[in-house]
Every structure is written in C-alpha cells, then in structure tokens.
Amino acid sequence: MLGGLASSGWQTGALSLRMLVDSFLSQIASAGGLGFTNLKWKNPVMVDDTIGGTVKIAELRRSASHPQWGIVTLDFDVRNQQGKPVLTMRLANLVETRDAEVMA
C-alpha cells in the first residue's frame, strides 16, 4: 500500500521528541510534557529516510496558581530528506521560571 516498509507513526513521533530533548529540552529546566494536540502524520517515513525539522515556540505563559512554573507551547514541523512533511503537532511542556517571587 505504501510502496515499501514504513515506520510506525508513533515511532516517528518518538524520534521527533528525542531530537527535541537532545537539542532543547535538556538545556532548560524542563519538568516534563503536559500533552500534545493537533498530531498529524502527513506522509509515511520509509526505510532509509532521514528526518529532521523545526520546532517553534508558539506560546509562553506563567502558571497563575504556581508562578514558579511556566508552560511553553511548541509547534513541530518534521520533514524527510526531500522536504516533505511527515509529522506536525503542538506540544505543551512544563518549565521552571525565573523570578517566581516577583509574581507572588
């Protein structure tokens, strides 16, 4: 149906998250994921494909009830070596903030 062996969409998602941890989340005070929305698998990832992409900060906000925590919302655009989109999603992540006492 796809013309060859394809990875699971969940495997593509897991690899995308791994790349995010390696390049960004391990560099900040991340406390974990809060979930994702708008997950779309655009094209299959086939054997020998290479994936990469961009993640943009879509929103930053401080928790009103816990000012020491913030929520960063990230938009993923993952593509294969031909530039074809393979995955998009929005991810929310809990992060420690600076100067929480200023907000208290």
Secondary structure by P-SEA (a helix, b strand, c coil): ccccccccaaaaaaaaaaaaaaccccccccccccccccccccccccccccbbbbbcccccccccccccbbbbbbbbbbbcccccccccbbbbbbbbbccccccc
